Amino acid sequence: MRLKRSKLSANQTLRLCEHFVAGTPARAAADLVGVNKNTASLFYHRLRQIVAAHIEDESPIQGEVEIDESYFGGRRKGKRGRGAAGKVAVFGILKRGGRVYTKMLPNTSRATVVPIINAKIMLDSVVYTDGYFAYDTLDVSGFRHRRINHQRQYADANGNHINGIENFWNQAKRLAQPL
């Protein structure tokens, strides 16, 4: 695979792709391949853009789906979660036993989140969410909506939960932390 306007050799490109797939951080991959750390970071960034473009084109998700939002941006003093300054909201849809679709958002309001849900999830799917108000309209919009109240429990008596997407956020944040 060659990127347009890239001055990397075919061997360097291949080795950086291998390290990207293996989960090697860009800085470590740069040392192993023998390129500048900024070059490796830019190469990883371009690969992420290519992957994101292909994921956008995938077919809608159906079946049992977990939906949640999270905030990325490091540890800071002060408020946590929704409303924390300097954090980026990321919305996620997890198909149980399948893939995760994520999207960075300017905010997690109903007007921002519901169109994504309607575009990415097929009607009559079972949608599991937490108690966030933006998901209120899912009850009447053709989805079988199951809400989990995290203030009381993480799974209800019927086994409904959103632990899969919560685990994804945990793993993503662990990988996103600087060394």
mmCIF file of the C-alpha atoms, coordinates in Angstrom:
data_MODEL
# 
_entry.id   MODEL 
# 
loop_
_atom_site.group_PDB 
_atom_site.id 
_atom_site.type_symbol 
_atom_site.label_atom_id 
_atom_site.label_alt_id 
_atom_site.label_comp_id 
_atom_site.label_asym_id 
_atom_site.label_entity_id 
_atom_site.label_seq_id 
_atom_site.pdbx_PDB_ins_code 
_atom_site.Cartn_x 
_atom_site.Cartn_y 
_atom_site.Cartn_z 
_atom_site.occupancy 
_atom_site.B_iso_or_equiv 
_atom_site.pdbx_formal_charge 
_atom_site.auth_seq_id 
_atom_site.auth_comp_id 
_atom_site.auth_asym_id 
_atom_site.auth_atom_id 
_atom_site.pdbx_PDB_model_num 
ATOM 1   C CA . MET A 1 1   ? 0.000   0.000   0.000  1.00 0.00 ? 1   MET A CA 1 
ATOM 2   C CA . ARG A 1 2   ? 1.408   3.386   -0.954 1.00 0.00 ? 2   ARG A CA 1 
ATOM 3   C CA . LEU A 1 3   ? 0.003   6.660   0.271  1.00 0.00 ? 3   LEU A CA 1 
ATOM 4   C CA . LYS A 1 4   ? -0.186  9.579   -2.127 1.00 0.00 ? 4   LYS A CA 1 
ATOM 5   C CA . ARG A 1 5   ? 2.612   12.132  -1.801 1.00 0.00 ? 5   ARG A CA 1 
ATOM 6   C CA . SER A 1 6   ? 4.569   9.874   0.563  1.00 0.00 ? 6   SER A CA 1 
ATOM 7   C CA . LYS A 1 7   ? 8.367   9.861   0.491  1.00 0.00 ? 7   LYS A CA 1 
ATOM 8   C CA . LEU A 1 8   ? 8.557   6.595   2.415  1.00 0.00 ? 8   LEU A CA 1 
ATOM 9   C CA . SER A 1 9   ? 9.991   3.587   0.624  1.00 0.00 ? 9   SER A CA 1 
ATOM 10  C CA . ALA A 1 10  ? 7.786   0.569   -0.011 1.00 0.00 ? 10  ALA A CA 1 
ATOM 11  C CA . ASN A 1 11  ? 9.629   -1.348  2.715  1.00 0.00 ? 11  ASN A CA 1 
ATOM 12  C CA . GLN A 1 12  ? 9.162   1.449   5.279  1.00 0.00 ? 12  GLN A CA 1 
ATOM 13  C CA . THR A 1 13  ? 5.484   1.730   4.367  1.00 0.00 ? 13  THR A CA 1 
ATOM 14  C CA . LEU A 1 14  ? 4.972   -2.011  4.772  1.00 0.00 ? 14  LEU A CA 1 
ATOM 15  C CA . ARG A 1 15  ? 6.790   -2.139  8.109  1.00 0.00 ? 15  ARG A CA 1 
ATOM 16  C CA . LEU A 1 16  ? 4.832   0.855   9.462  1.00 0.00 ? 16  LEU A CA 1 
ATOM 17  C CA . CYS A 1 17  ? 1.582   -0.829  8.391  1.00 0.00 ? 17  CYS A CA 1 
ATOM 18  C CA . GLU A 1 18  ? 2.643   -4.010  10.211 1.00 0.00 ? 18  GLU A CA 1 
ATOM 19  C CA . HIS A 1 19  ? 3.370   -2.045  13.391 1.00 0.00 ? 19  HIS A CA 1 
ATOM 20  C CA . PHE A 1 20  ? 0.057   -0.174  13.066 1.00 0.00 ? 20  PHE A CA 1 
ATOM 21  C CA . VAL A 1 21  ? -1.858  -3.466  12.870 1.00 0.00 ? 21  VAL A CA 1 
ATOM 22  C CA . ALA A 1 22  ? 0.135   -4.918  15.780 1.00 0.00 ? 22  ALA A CA 1 
ATOM 23  C CA . GLY A 1 23  ? -0.760  -1.910  17.955 1.00 0.00 ? 23  GLY A CA 1 
ATOM 24  C CA . THR A 1 24  ? 2.767   -0.569  18.299 1.00 0.00 ? 24  THR A CA 1 
ATOM 25  C CA . PRO A 1 25  ? 2.788   3.124   19.257 1.00 0.00 ? 25  PRO A CA 1 
ATOM 26  C CA . ALA A 1 26  ? 3.940   5.472   16.484 1.00 0.00 ? 26  ALA A CA 1 
ATOM 27  C CA . ARG A 1 27  ? 7.029   6.612   18.378 1.00 0.00 ? 27  ARG A CA 1 
ATOM 28  C CA . ALA A 1 28  ? 8.224   3.043   18.956 1.00 0.00 ? 28  ALA A CA 1 
ATOM 29  C CA . ALA A 1 29  ? 7.442   2.109   15.338 1.00 0.00 ? 29  ALA A CA 1 
ATOM 30  C CA . ALA A 1 30  ? 9.470   5.104   14.159 1.00 0.00 ? 30  ALA A CA 1 
ATOM 31  C CA . ASP A 1 31  ? 12.505  3.850   16.079 1.00 0.00 ? 31  ASP A CA 1 
ATOM 32  C CA . LEU A 1 32  ? 12.086  0.295   14.780 1.00 0.00 ? 32  LEU A CA 1 
ATOM 33  C CA . VAL A 1 33  ? 11.613  1.321   11.135 1.00 0.00 ? 33  VAL A CA 1 
ATOM 34  C CA . GLY A 1 34  ? 14.187  4.120   11.176 1.00 0.00 ? 34  GLY A CA 1 
ATOM 35  C CA . VAL A 1 35  ? 11.994  7.123   10.345 1.00 0.00 ? 35  VAL A CA 1 
ATOM 36  C CA . ASN A 1 36  ? 11.275  10.366  12.173 1.00 0.00 ? 36  ASN A CA 1 
ATOM 37  C CA . LYS A 1 37  ? 8.652   10.115  14.939 1.00 0.00 ? 37  LYS A CA 1 
ATOM 38  C CA . ASN A 1 38  ? 6.570   12.844  13.267 1.00 0.00 ? 38  ASN A CA 1 
ATOM 39  C CA . THR A 1 39  ? 6.609   10.889  10.007 1.00 0.00 ? 39  THR A CA 1 
ATOM 40  C CA . ALA A 1 40  ? 5.343   7.766   11.777 1.00 0.00 ? 40  ALA A CA 1 
ATOM 41  C CA . SER A 1 41  ? 2.659   9.760   13.611 1.00 0.00 ? 41  SER A CA 1 
ATOM 42  C CA . LEU A 1 42  ? 1.461   11.330  10.362 1.00 0.00 ? 42  LEU A CA 1 
ATOM 43  C CA . PHE A 1 43  ? 1.468   7.918   8.658  1.00 0.00 ? 43  PHE A CA 1 
ATOM 44  C CA . TYR A 1 44  ? -0.626  6.425   11.510 1.00 0.00 ? 44  TYR A CA 1 
ATOM 45  C CA . HIS A 1 45  ? -2.989  9.393   11.297 1.00 0.00 ? 45  HIS A CA 1 
ATOM 46  C CA . ARG A 1 46  ? -3.493  8.837   7.559  1.00 0.00 ? 46  ARG A CA 1 
ATOM 47  C CA . LEU A 1 47  ? -4.128  5.133   8.127  1.00 0.00 ? 47  LEU A CA 1 
ATOM 48  C CA . ARG A 1 48  ? -6.758  5.963   10.750 1.00 0.00 ? 48  ARG A CA 1 
ATOM 49  C CA . GLN A 1 49  ? -8.448  8.313   8.278  1.00 0.00 ? 49  GLN A CA 1 
ATOM 50  C CA . ILE A 1 50  ? -8.532  5.568   5.636  1.00 0.00 ? 50  ILE A CA 1 
ATOM 51  C CA . VAL A 1 51  ? -9.975  3.057   8.110  1.00 0.00 ? 51  VAL A CA 1 
ATOM 52  C CA . ALA A 1 52  ? -12.592 5.581   9.288  1.00 0.00 ? 52  ALA A CA 1 
ATOM 53  C CA . ALA A 1 53  ? -13.660 6.294   5.702  1.00 0.00 ? 53  ALA A CA 1 
ATOM 54  C CA . HIS A 1 54  ? -14.186 2.577   5.032  1.00 0.00 ? 54  HIS A CA 1 
ATOM 55  C CA . ILE A 1 55  ? -16.135 2.074   8.263  1.00 0.00 ? 55  ILE A CA 1 
ATOM 56  C CA . GLU A 1 56  ? -18.454 4.972   7.390  1.00 0.00 ? 56  GLU A CA 1 
ATOM 57  C CA . ASP A 1 57  ? -19.543 3.103   4.257  1.00 0.00 ? 57  ASP A CA 1 
ATOM 58  C CA . GLU A 1 58  ? -20.503 -0.131  6.039  1.00 0.00 ? 58  GLU A CA 1 
ATOM 59  C CA . SER A 1 59  ? -24.072 -1.374  6.142  1.00 0.00 ? 59  SER A CA 1 
ATOM 60  C CA . PRO A 1 60  ? -26.388 -0.562  9.066  1.00 0.00 ? 60  PRO A CA 1 
ATOM 61  C CA . ILE A 1 61  ? -26.092 -2.507  12.301 1.00 0.00 ? 61  ILE A CA 1 
ATOM 62  C CA . GLN A 1 62  ? -28.916 -4.813  13.378 1.00 0.00 ? 62  GLN A CA 1 
ATOM 63  C CA . GLY A 1 63  ? -29.627 -7.130  16.309 1.00 0.00 ? 63  GLY A CA 1 
ATOM 64  C CA . GLU A 1 64  ? -28.549 -6.395  19.878 1.00 0.00 ? 64  GLU A CA 1 
ATOM 65  C CA . VAL A 1 65  ? -26.751 -3.051  20.061 1.00 0.00 ? 65  VAL A CA 1 
ATOM 66  C CA . GLU A 1 66  ? -25.216 -1.084  22.957 1.00 0.00 ? 66  GLU A CA 1 
ATOM 67  C CA . ILE A 1 67  ? -24.990 2.712   22.777 1.00 0.00 ? 67  ILE A CA 1 
ATOM 68  C CA . ASP A 1 68  ? -22.993 5.039   25.002 1.00 0.00 ? 68  ASP A CA 1 
ATOM 69  C CA . GLU A 1 69  ? -20.899 8.185   24.917 1.00 0.00 ? 69  GLU A CA 1 
ATOM 70  C CA . SER A 1 70  ? -17.576 8.951   26.548 1.00 0.00 ? 70  SER A CA 1 
ATOM 71  C CA . TYR A 1 71  ? -15.192 11.859  26.905 1.00 0.00 ? 71  TYR A CA 1 
ATOM 72  C CA . PHE A 1 72  ? -11.508 11.791  25.952 1.00 0.00 ? 72  PHE A CA 1 
ATOM 73  C CA . GLY A 1 73  ? -8.852  14.339  26.734 1.00 0.00 ? 73  GLY A CA 1 
ATOM 74  C CA . GLY A 1 74  ? -6.639  13.323  29.619 1.00 0.00 ? 74  GLY A CA 1 
ATOM 75  C CA . ARG A 1 75  ? -6.934  13.820  33.325 1.00 0.00 ? 75  ARG A CA 1 
ATOM 76  C CA . ARG A 1 76  ? -7.677  17.303  34.581 1.00 0.00 ? 76  ARG A CA 1 
ATOM 77  C CA . LYS A 1 77  ? -8.692  18.763  37.877 1.00 0.00 ? 77  LYS A CA 1 
ATOM 78  C CA . GLY A 1 78  ? -12.302 19.748  38.242 1.00 0.00 ? 78  GLY A CA 1 
ATOM 79  C CA . LYS A 1 79  ? -15.460 18.344  36.744 1.00 0.00 ? 79  LYS A CA 1 
ATOM 80  C CA . ARG A 1 80  ? -15.502 14.859  35.199 1.00 0.00 ? 80  ARG A CA 1 
ATOM 81  C CA . GLY A 1 81  ? -17.696 13.414  32.450 1.00 0.00 ? 81  GLY A CA 1 
ATOM 82  C CA . ARG A 1 82  ? -20.316 15.572  30.713 1.00 0.00 ? 82  ARG A CA 1 
ATOM 83  C CA . GLY A 1 83  ? -19.427 19.236  30.832 1.00 0.00 ? 83  GLY A CA 1 
ATOM 84  C CA . ALA A 1 84  ? -15.738 18.768  31.596 1.00 0.00 ? 84  ALA A CA 1 
ATOM 85  C CA . ALA A 1 85  ? -13.662 21.480  29.961 1.00 0.00 ? 85  ALA A CA 1 
ATOM 86  C CA . GLY A 1 86  ? -11.216 20.547  27.232 1.00 0.00 ? 86  GLY A CA 1 
ATOM 87  C CA . LYS A 1 87  ? -12.607 17.063  26.602 1.00 0.00 ? 87  LYS A CA 1 
ATOM 88  C CA . VAL A 1 88  ? -13.833 15.603  23.315 1.00 0.00 ? 88  VAL A CA 1 
ATOM 89  C CA . ALA A 1 89  ? -17.170 13.790  23.235 1.00 0.00 ? 89  ALA A CA 1 
ATOM 90  C CA . VAL A 1 90  ? -17.075 10.421  21.466 1.00 0.00 ? 90  VAL A CA 1 
ATOM 91  C CA . PHE A 1 91  ? -20.247 8.491   20.656 1.00 0.00 ? 91  PHE A CA 1 
ATOM 92  C CA . GLY A 1 92  ? -20.138 4.713   20.277 1.00 0.00 ? 92  GLY A CA 1 
ATOM 93  C CA . ILE A 1 93  ? -22.372 1.932   18.964 1.00 0.00 ? 93  ILE A CA 1 
ATOM 94  C CA . LEU A 1 94  ? -21.375 -1.652  19.780 1.00 0.00 ? 94  LEU A CA 1 
ATOM 95  C CA . LYS A 1 95  ? -22.942 -4.599  17.969 1.00 0.00 ? 95  LYS A CA 1 
ATOM 96  C CA . ARG A 1 96  ? -22.881 -7.425  20.517 1.00 0.00 ? 96  ARG A CA 1 
ATOM 97  C CA . GLY A 1 97  ? -20.432 -10.023 19.315 1.00 0.00 ? 97  GLY A CA 1 
ATOM 98  C CA . GLY A 1 98  ? -19.324 -7.695  16.518 1.00 0.00 ? 98  GLY A CA 1 
ATOM 99  C CA . ARG A 1 99  ? -17.785 -4.353  15.723 1.00 0.00 ? 99  ARG A CA 1 
ATOM 100 C CA . VAL A 1 100 ? -17.828 -0.926  17.310 1.00 0.00 ? 100 VAL A CA 1 
ATOM 101 C CA . TYR A 1 101 ? -18.697 2.284   15.445 1.00 0.00 ? 101 TYR A CA 1 
ATOM 102 C CA . THR A 1 102 ? -17.373 5.498   17.020 1.00 0.00 ? 102 THR A CA 1 
ATOM 103 C CA . LYS A 1 103 ? -17.672 9.133   16.054 1.00 0.00 ? 103 LYS A CA 1 
ATOM 104 C CA . MET A 1 104 ? -16.294 12.307  17.609 1.00 0.00 ? 104 MET A CA 1 
ATOM 105 C CA . LEU A 1 105 ? -19.059 14.837  18.233 1.00 0.00 ? 105 LEU A CA 1 
ATOM 106 C CA . PRO A 1 106 ? -19.185 18.513  19.153 1.00 0.00 ? 106 PRO A CA 1 
ATOM 107 C CA . ASN A 1 107 ? -21.739 17.603  21.836 1.00 0.00 ? 107 ASN A CA 1 
ATOM 108 C CA . THR A 1 108 ? -23.960 14.700  22.876 1.00 0.00 ? 108 THR A CA 1 
ATOM 109 C CA . SER A 1 109 ? -27.310 16.421  22.579 1.00 0.00 ? 109 SER A CA 1 
ATOM 110 C CA . ARG A 1 110 ? -30.378 14.628  21.255 1.00 0.00 ? 110 ARG A CA 1 
ATOM 111 C CA . ALA A 1 111 ? -30.199 16.584  17.984 1.00 0.00 ? 111 ALA A CA 1 
ATOM 112 C CA . THR A 1 112 ? -26.660 15.320  17.387 1.00 0.00 ? 112 THR A CA 1 
ATOM 113 C CA . VAL A 1 113 ? -26.972 11.709  18.542 1.00 0.00 ? 113 VAL A CA 1 
ATOM 114 C CA . VAL A 1 114 ? -30.390 10.555  17.257 1.00 0.00 ? 114 VAL A CA 1 
ATOM 115 C CA . PRO A 1 115 ? -29.662 11.107  13.522 1.00 0.00 ? 115 PRO A CA 1 
ATOM 116 C CA . ILE A 1 116 ? -26.541 8.937   13.847 1.00 0.00 ? 116 ILE A CA 1 
ATOM 117 C CA . ILE A 1 117 ? -28.538 6.220   15.604 1.00 0.00 ? 117 ILE A CA 1 
ATOM 118 C CA . ASN A 1 118 ? -31.235 6.315   12.915 1.00 0.00 ? 118 ASN A CA 1 
ATOM 119 C CA . ALA A 1 119 ? -28.634 6.117   10.134 1.00 0.00 ? 119 ALA A CA 1 
ATOM 120 C CA . LYS A 1 120 ? -26.461 3.365   11.636 1.00 0.00 ? 120 LYS A CA 1 
ATOM 121 C CA . ILE A 1 121 ? -28.970 1.030   13.338 1.00 0.00 ? 121 ILE A CA 1 
ATOM 122 C CA . MET A 1 122 ? -31.760 -0.830  11.570 1.00 0.00 ? 122 MET A CA 1 
ATOM 123 C CA . LEU A 1 123 ? -35.276 -0.491  12.942 1.00 0.00 ? 123 LEU A CA 1 
ATOM 124 C CA . ASP A 1 124 ? -36.579 -3.260  15.208 1.00 0.00 ? 124 ASP A CA 1 
ATOM 125 C CA . SER A 1 125 ? -33.104 -3.767  16.708 1.00 0.00 ? 125 SER A CA 1 
ATOM 126 C CA . VAL A 1 126 ? -32.736 -4.129  20.473 1.00 0.00 ? 126 VAL A CA 1 
ATOM 127 C CA . VAL A 1 127 ? -30.918 -1.023  21.717 1.00 0.00 ? 127 VAL A CA 1 
ATOM 128 C CA . TYR A 1 128 ? -29.380 -0.965  25.212 1.00 0.00 ? 128 TYR A CA 1 
ATOM 129 C CA . THR A 1 129 ? -28.527 2.459   26.687 1.00 0.00 ? 129 THR A CA 1 
ATOM 130 C CA . ASP A 1 130 ? -27.904 4.146   30.006 1.00 0.00 ? 130 ASP A CA 1 
ATOM 131 C CA . GLY A 1 131 ? -30.276 6.728   31.476 1.00 0.00 ? 131 GLY A CA 1 
ATOM 132 C CA . TYR A 1 132 ? -28.998 9.699   29.459 1.00 0.00 ? 132 TYR A CA 1 
ATOM 133 C CA . PHE A 1 133 ? -31.881 11.942  28.322 1.00 0.00 ? 133 PHE A CA 1 
ATOM 134 C CA . ALA A 1 134 ? -30.759 12.045  24.673 1.00 0.00 ? 134 ALA A CA 1 
ATOM 135 C CA . TYR A 1 135 ? -31.927 8.444   24.282 1.00 0.00 ? 135 TYR A CA 1 
ATOM 136 C CA . ASP A 1 136 ? -35.522 9.138   25.388 1.00 0.00 ? 136 ASP A CA 1 
ATOM 137 C CA . THR A 1 137 ? -36.860 9.252   21.817 1.00 0.00 ? 137 THR A CA 1 
ATOM 138 C CA . LEU A 1 138 ? -35.651 5.710   21.089 1.00 0.00 ? 138 LEU A CA 1 
ATOM 139 C CA . ASP A 1 139 ? -38.689 4.366   22.961 1.00 0.00 ? 139 ASP A CA 1 
ATOM 140 C CA . VAL A 1 140 ? -41.062 5.608   20.245 1.00 0.00 ? 140 VAL A CA 1 
ATOM 141 C CA . SER A 1 141 ? -38.859 5.545   17.155 1.00 0.00 ? 141 SER A CA 1 
ATOM 142 C CA . GLY A 1 142 ? -39.109 1.892   16.092 1.00 0.00 ? 142 GLY A CA 1 
ATOM 143 C CA . PHE A 1 143 ? -36.353 0.405   18.249 1.00 0.00 ? 143 PHE A CA 1 
ATOM 144 C CA . ARG A 1 144 ? -36.820 -2.035  21.115 1.00 0.00 ? 144 ARG A CA 1 
ATOM 145 C CA . HIS A 1 145 ? -35.172 0.166   23.731 1.00 0.00 ? 145 HIS A CA 1 
ATOM 146 C CA . ARG A 1 146 ? -33.826 -1.254  27.005 1.00 0.00 ? 146 ARG A CA 1 
ATOM 147 C CA . ARG A 1 147 ? -32.585 1.339   29.508 1.00 0.00 ? 147 ARG A CA 1 
ATOM 148 C CA . ILE A 1 148 ? -30.135 0.529   32.304 1.00 0.00 ? 148 ILE A CA 1 
ATOM 149 C CA . ASN A 1 149 ? -30.085 2.843   35.319 1.00 0.00 ? 149 ASN A CA 1 
ATOM 150 C CA . HIS A 1 150 ? -26.414 3.022   36.317 1.00 0.00 ? 150 HIS A CA 1 
ATOM 151 C CA . GLN A 1 151 ? -27.200 4.797   39.567 1.00 0.00 ? 151 GLN A CA 1 
ATOM 152 C CA . ARG A 1 152 ? -28.893 1.628   40.832 1.00 0.00 ? 152 ARG A CA 1 
ATOM 153 C CA . GLN A 1 153 ? -27.122 -1.212  39.008 1.00 0.00 ? 153 GLN A CA 1 
ATOM 154 C CA . TYR A 1 154 ? -24.930 -2.104  36.041 1.00 0.00 ? 154 TYR A CA 1 
ATOM 155 C CA . ALA A 1 155 ? -27.162 -4.962  34.878 1.00 0.00 ? 155 ALA A CA 1 
ATOM 156 C CA . ASP A 1 156 ? -30.853 -5.445  35.584 1.00 0.00 ? 156 ASP A CA 1 
ATOM 157 C CA . ALA A 1 157 ? -32.625 -8.652  36.634 1.00 0.00 ? 157 ALA A CA 1 
ATOM 158 C CA . ASN A 1 158 ? -33.149 -9.641  32.982 1.00 0.00 ? 158 ASN A CA 1 
ATOM 159 C CA . GLY A 1 159 ? -29.425 -9.448  32.233 1.00 0.00 ? 159 GLY A CA 1 
ATOM 160 C CA . ASN A 1 160 ? -29.686 -6.202  30.241 1.00 0.00 ? 160 ASN A CA 1 
ATOM 161 C CA . HIS A 1 161 ? -26.430 -4.259  30.378 1.00 0.00 ? 161 HIS A CA 1 
ATOM 162 C CA . ILE A 1 162 ? -24.085 -1.990  28.421 1.00 0.00 ? 162 ILE A CA 1 
ATOM 163 C CA . ASN A 1 163 ? -20.903 -3.483  29.835 1.00 0.00 ? 163 ASN A CA 1 
ATOM 164 C CA . GLY A 1 164 ? -19.574 -4.254  26.340 1.00 0.00 ? 164 GLY A CA 1 
ATOM 165 C CA . ILE A 1 165 ? -19.386 -0.612  25.238 1.00 0.00 ? 165 ILE A CA 1 
ATOM 166 C CA . GLU A 1 166 ? -18.182 0.436   28.713 1.00 0.00 ? 166 GLU A CA 1 
ATOM 167 C CA . ASN A 1 167 ? -15.343 -2.094  28.365 1.00 0.00 ? 167 ASN A CA 1 
ATOM 168 C CA . PHE A 1 168 ? -14.531 -0.687  24.919 1.00 0.00 ? 168 PHE A CA 1 
ATOM 169 C CA . TRP A 1 169 ? -14.230 2.841   26.383 1.00 0.00 ? 169 TRP A CA 1 
ATOM 170 C CA . ASN A 1 170 ? -11.959 1.489   29.131 1.00 0.00 ? 170 ASN A CA 1 
ATOM 171 C CA . GLN A 1 171 ? -9.662  -0.192  26.603 1.00 0.00 ? 171 GLN A CA 1 
ATOM 172 C CA . ALA A 1 172 ? -9.639  2.829   24.273 1.00 0.00 ? 172 ALA A CA 1 
ATOM 173 C CA . LYS A 1 173 ? -8.743  5.217   27.076 1.00 0.00 ? 173 LYS A CA 1 
ATOM 174 C CA . ARG A 1 174 ? -6.003  2.907   28.297 1.00 0.00 ? 174 ARG A CA 1 
ATOM 175 C CA . LEU A 1 175 ? -4.457  2.863   24.804 1.00 0.00 ? 175 LEU A CA 1 
ATOM 176 C CA . ALA A 1 176 ? -4.876  6.629   24.399 1.00 0.00 ? 176 ALA A CA 1 
ATOM 177 C CA . GLN A 1 177 ? -2.870  7.490   27.535 1.00 0.00 ? 177 GLN A CA 1 
ATOM 178 C CA . PRO A 1 178 ? 0.618   8.847   26.869 1.00 0.00 ? 178 PRO A CA 1 
ATOM 179 C CA . LEU A 1 179 ? 3.537   6.717   28.025 1.00 0.00 ? 179 LEU A CA 1 
# 
